[in-house]
Amino acid sequence: MTFSIVARSADGESWGVAVASKFLAVGSAVPAAVAGVGAIATQADANVAYKGQALSHMDDGATAGVALQRLLEDDEGRDHRQVGIVDSDGGAASHTGQACLDWAGSVTGDGYAIQGNILAGEEVVDAMEAAWLGSDETAPLAERLLAALAAGDEAGGDARGRQSAALLVVRDGAGYGGLDDIAVDLRVDDHATPIPELSRLLALNELYLTASTESEKVPVTAELEEELESFARAQGARDFQAWVGTENYEMRVAPDSSWIDQRILDIVRQAQGAQ
C-alpha cells in the first residue's frame, strides 16, 4: 500500500525518506532517520517499532544489512513486513515479506533502498530508481527524494490511488536555529494530490526553515539598515527584527541584523514598491 525511497546524500552528510500511500498520514508510521546514523522506512503491515530498533542497532555500529537481519529475526510477523534501511556509510538493505500483497518488491544500490507494495507494477520502483540515479548528486537530498517519489507516482504508484505523502531529511545542525538535525519534516496527511502538495510545502520549508547559505547573505550597511528599519516602522513593527519575527524569517536574517538573505531583501523591496 506504500512506496518509498530511503537514501543518503552523495556527500554523506544527509539521510532521508520520501514516501507516499493510499493510507491516512503515512508520514506518522513509515519514516525515521537520525543524522550520522541512518534512515529507515517500515511499511506493508508496518512494524513501527522497527524505526527505533533499527536506528539503535546502527547507532551501535551495525550496518543496514545487519540491522535488518536483527529486526527480522525478532519478528514473527516478518513475512508481512516491508522495510528499507540505509546506514551512515550509505550501505542499503531492503526486505519484502512473502505475504506482502502484489505487486511488492524493492531495489537497492549504493546509498539507496526503494520499495513498495500493492503497486501498479514493478515499473514503479524502476522509475523511482531511474529518477534517483539520473538526478544531480549535488542537489539537496530532499529535492532528489521528492523527484524519485514523483517518478514512482507517475509510473502508477499505489494501485489503490493516492492519499498521503511525507518527506523526512536529517543533517547535523540543520534544524530550526541549528539546534537539532531535522532539515525537512513535511507531511501531507489526506489530499487528492499529495505529492504535488508535498512539493509546494518543500518550497515553503526551504524559504522559512532552511538557513541561508553564505552566497545568499547580503551584508547590512548603515544605509541598508536605515532602509530596513524604515520599512519595518512603515509596516507597524517596533523595529526590523520584530518584523522578521512576525514574518517567520528568523532563519534568513542574522540575529544582530549584520546580514539579510537576498530573497528577504527582495521581498522587502517588492513590498516597498507596492506601497
C-alpha positions as CSV (number, residue, x, y, z in Angstrom):
1,M,0.0,0.0,0.0
2,T,3.1,2.2,0.0
3,F,6.1,3.2,-2.0
4,S,9.2,4.8,-0.6
5,I,12.8,5.7,-1.1
6,V,15.4,5.7,1.7
7,A,18.7,7.3,0.9
8,R,21.9,9.1,1.9
9,S,23.2,12.1,0.1
10,A,26.3,11.8,-2.1
11,D,28.3,14.0,0.2
12,G,27.5,11.6,3.1
13,E,26.0,14.4,5.2
14,S,22.3,13.9,4.9
15,W,19.8,10.9,5.2
16,G,16.2,10.8,4.4
17,V,13.0,9.1,3.4
18,A,10.2,10.0,0.9
19,V,7.0,8.0,1.0
20,A,3.5,8.0,-0.5
21,S,0.5,5.8,0.0
22,K,-3.3,5.3,-0.2
23,F,-3.2,5.5,3.6
24,L,-4.0,8.2,6.0
25,A,-1.0,10.1,7.4
26,V,1.7,7.8,6.0
27,G,4.3,10.1,7.5
28,S,3.2,9.2,11.0
29,A,4.1,5.5,10.5
30,V,6.7,4.9,7.9
31,P,9.8,7.1,8.1
32,A,12.5,7.7,10.7
33,A,16.1,9.0,10.5
34,V,18.9,10.3,12.6
35,A,21.8,12.3,11.3
36,G,25.1,10.3,11.3
37,V,23.2,7.1,12.0
38,G,20.9,6.3,9.1
39,A,17.3,6.2,7.9
40,I,14.5,3.6,7.7
41,A,11.1,3.1,6.1
42,T,8.8,0.5,7.6
43,Q,5.6,-0.4,5.6
44,A,3.1,-3.0,4.4
45,D,1.9,-4.4,7.7
46,A,4.3,-1.8,9.3
47,N,6.1,-2.7,12.5
48,V,6.6,0.9,13.8
49,A,9.0,-0.5,16.5
50,Y,11.4,-1.2,13.6
51,K,12.2,2.5,13.5
52,G,13.7,2.9,16.9
53,Q,15.2,-0.6,16.9
54,A,17.0,-0.2,13.5
55,L,18.4,3.2,14.4
56,S,19.6,1.9,17.7
57,H,21.3,-1.0,16.1
58,M,23.0,1.3,13.6
59,D,24.0,3.7,16.3
60,D,25.8,0.8,17.9
61,G,27.7,0.2,14.7
62,A,25.5,-2.3,12.8
63,T,25.3,-2.0,9.1
64,A,22.0,-1.7,7.3
65,G,22.1,-5.4,6.4
66,V,22.9,-6.5,10.0
67,A,20.3,-4.1,11.4
68,L,17.7,-5.6,9.0
69,Q,18.6,-9.1,9.9
70,R,18.2,-8.4,13.6
71,L,14.8,-6.9,13.0
72,L,13.5,-9.9,11.1
73,E,15.0,-12.4,13.5
74,D,13.0,-11.0,16.3
75,D,9.7,-10.5,14.5
76,E,7.2,-13.4,13.9
77,G,5.3,-11.1,11.5
78,R,8.3,-10.7,9.2
79,D,6.5,-12.2,6.2
80,H,4.0,-9.4,6.3
81,R,6.6,-6.6,6.6
82,Q,8.4,-4.4,4.1
83,V,11.3,-2.3,5.2
84,G,14.2,-0.3,3.6
85,I,17.3,0.9,5.5
86,V,20.3,3.0,4.7
87,D,23.2,3.3,7.2
88,S,25.7,6.0,8.0
89,D,28.1,4.8,5.3
90,G,25.4,4.6,2.6
91,G,25.0,0.8,2.9
92,A,21.5,-0.2,1.9
93,A,19.2,-3.2,2.6
94,S,15.5,-3.9,1.9
95,H,13.1,-6.7,2.8
96,T,9.8,-7.6,1.3
97,G,8.0,-10.4,3.1
98,Q,6.5,-13.2,1.1
99,A,3.0,-12.4,2.4
100,C,3.0,-8.8,1.2
101,L,0.3,-8.1,-1.4
102,D,1.2,-7.8,-5.1
103,W,2.9,-6.1,-6.6
104,A,5.5,-5.9,-4.0
105,G,9.3,-5.7,-4.3
106,S,12.4,-3.5,-4.0
107,V,15.7,-2.4,-5.5
108,T,18.8,-1.3,-3.6
109,G,22.1,0.3,-4.6
110,D,24.9,2.4,-3.2
111,G,23.2,4.8,-0.8
112,Y,19.6,4.0,-1.5
113,A,16.8,1.5,-0.9
114,I,13.5,1.7,-2.9
115,Q,10.5,-0.4,-2.0
116,G,6.7,-0.7,-2.5
117,N,3.7,-3.0,-2.1
118,I,0.3,-3.0,-3.6
119,L,1.8,-1.1,-6.5
120,A,0.7,-0.8,-10.1
121,G,3.7,-2.9,-11.0
122,E,7.5,-3.3,-10.9
123,E,7.7,-0.2,-13.2
124,V,7.0,2.0,-10.1
125,V,10.3,1.1,-8.3
126,D,12.1,1.0,-11.6
127,A,11.0,4.6,-12.4
128,M,12.0,5.7,-8.9
129,E,15.4,4.2,-9.3
130,A,15.9,5.8,-12.7
131,A,14.9,9.2,-11.3
132,W,17.2,8.9,-8.3
133,L,20.2,7.8,-10.4
134,G,19.5,10.4,-13.0
135,S,19.3,13.3,-10.6
136,D,22.0,15.8,-9.8
137,E,24.1,14.4,-6.9
138,T,24.9,17.9,-5.7
139,A,21.2,18.9,-5.4
140,P,19.6,18.9,-2.0
141,L,18.7,15.4,-0.8
142,A,15.0,16.5,-0.2
143,E,14.7,17.5,-3.9
144,R,16.2,14.2,-5.1
145,L,14.0,12.1,-2.9
146,L,10.9,14.0,-4.0
147,A,11.8,13.7,-7.6
148,A,12.1,9.9,-7.2
149,L,8.8,9.8,-5.4
150,A,7.1,11.8,-8.1
151,A,8.5,9.4,-10.8
152,G,7.0,6.5,-9.0
153,D,3.7,8.2,-8.8
154,E,3.7,9.0,-12.5
155,A,4.5,5.3,-13.2
156,G,1.3,4.2,-11.4
157,G,2.2,4.4,-7.7
158,D,-0.1,2.8,-5.2
159,A,-2.6,0.6,-7.2
160,R,-5.4,1.8,-5.0
161,G,-4.9,5.5,-5.5
162,R,-3.5,8.5,-3.7
163,Q,-4.0,9.9,-0.2
164,S,-0.9,10.9,1.7
165,A,2.9,11.6,1.4
166,A,5.8,12.6,3.6
167,L,9.4,13.7,3.4
168,L,11.9,13.5,6.2
169,V,15.6,14.6,5.8
170,V,18.2,14.9,8.6
171,R,21.6,16.6,8.7
172,D,23.7,17.6,11.7
173,G,22.8,21.2,12.8
174,A,20.2,21.6,10.0
175,G,17.1,22.1,12.3
176,Y,15.4,25.3,13.4
177,G,18.1,27.6,14.9
178,G,20.7,24.9,14.2
179,L,19.6,23.1,17.4
180,D,18.6,19.7,16.0
181,D,19.1,17.6,12.9
182,I,15.7,18.0,11.2
183,A,16.3,19.6,7.8
184,V,12.9,18.7,6.4
185,D,9.9,17.1,8.1
186,L,6.8,17.5,6.0
187,R,3.6,15.5,5.8
188,V,0.5,15.7,3.6
189,D,-1.9,13.5,5.6
190,D,-5.0,13.5,3.4
191,H,-5.1,15.1,-0.1
192,A,-6.2,14.3,-3.6
193,T,-2.8,15.0,-5.0
194,P,-0.4,14.6,-2.1
195,I,2.9,14.6,-3.9
196,P,2.4,17.9,-5.7
197,E,1.2,19.3,-2.4
198,L,4.4,18.0,-0.7
199,S,6.4,19.8,-3.4
200,R,4.6,23.0,-2.6
201,L,5.4,22.6,1.1
202,L,9.0,21.8,0.4
203,A,9.4,25.2,-1.3
204,L,8.0,26.9,1.7
205,N,10.2,24.8,4.0
206,E,13.2,26.0,2.0
207,L,12.3,29.6,2.5
208,Y,11.2,29.6,6.1
209,L,13.1,26.7,7.8
210,T,16.4,26.5,5.9
211,A,19.3,28.6,6.9
212,S,20.8,30.9,4.3
213,T,24.0,29.9,2.6
214,E,26.9,32.3,2.5
215,S,26.3,33.2,-1.1
216,E,22.7,34.3,-0.2
217,K,23.8,36.6,2.6
218,V,23.8,40.4,1.9
219,P,25.9,42.4,4.4
220,V,23.8,45.1,6.0
221,T,25.5,48.5,5.6
222,A,24.4,51.6,7.6
223,E,22.4,52.8,4.6
224,L,20.7,49.4,4.2
225,E,20.0,49.3,7.9
226,E,18.1,52.6,7.8
227,E,16.1,51.3,4.8
228,L,15.1,48.1,6.7
229,E,14.3,50.0,9.9
230,S,12.2,52.5,7.9
231,F,10.4,49.7,6.2
232,A,9.6,47.9,9.4
233,R,8.2,51.0,11.0
234,A,6.0,51.6,8.0
235,Q,4.7,48.0,8.5
236,G,3.8,48.9,12.1
237,A,6.6,46.9,13.6
238,R,8.7,48.1,16.5
239,D,11.9,47.5,14.5
240,F,13.2,45.3,11.7
241,Q,14.0,42.3,14.0
242,A,10.4,42.5,15.2
243,W,9.2,42.4,11.6
244,V,11.5,39.4,10.9
245,G,10.0,37.6,13.9
246,T,6.4,38.4,12.9
247,E,7.0,37.1,9.3
248,N,8.9,34.0,10.5
249,Y,12.1,34.8,8.6
250,E,14.4,34.1,11.5
251,M,16.5,31.6,9.5
252,R,17.0,34.2,6.8
253,V,18.2,37.3,8.8
254,A,21.1,37.5,11.2
255,P,20.0,38.0,14.9
256,D,22.2,41.1,15.0
257,S,21.0,42.2,11.6
258,S,24.5,42.1,10.2
259,W,23.2,40.3,7.1
260,I,19.9,39.6,5.3
261,D,19.1,36.9,2.8
262,Q,18.8,38.2,-0.7
263,R,15.3,36.8,-1.1
264,I,14.1,38.5,2.1
265,L,15.6,41.8,0.8
266,D,13.8,41.2,-2.4
267,I,10.5,40.7,-0.5
268,V,11.1,43.9,1.4
269,R,11.8,45.9,-1.7
270,Q,8.8,44.4,-3.6
271,A,6.6,45.4,-0.6
272,Q,8.1,48.9,-0.7
273,G,7.3,49.2,-4.4
274,A,3.7,48.2,-3.9
275,Q,3.1,50.9,-1.2
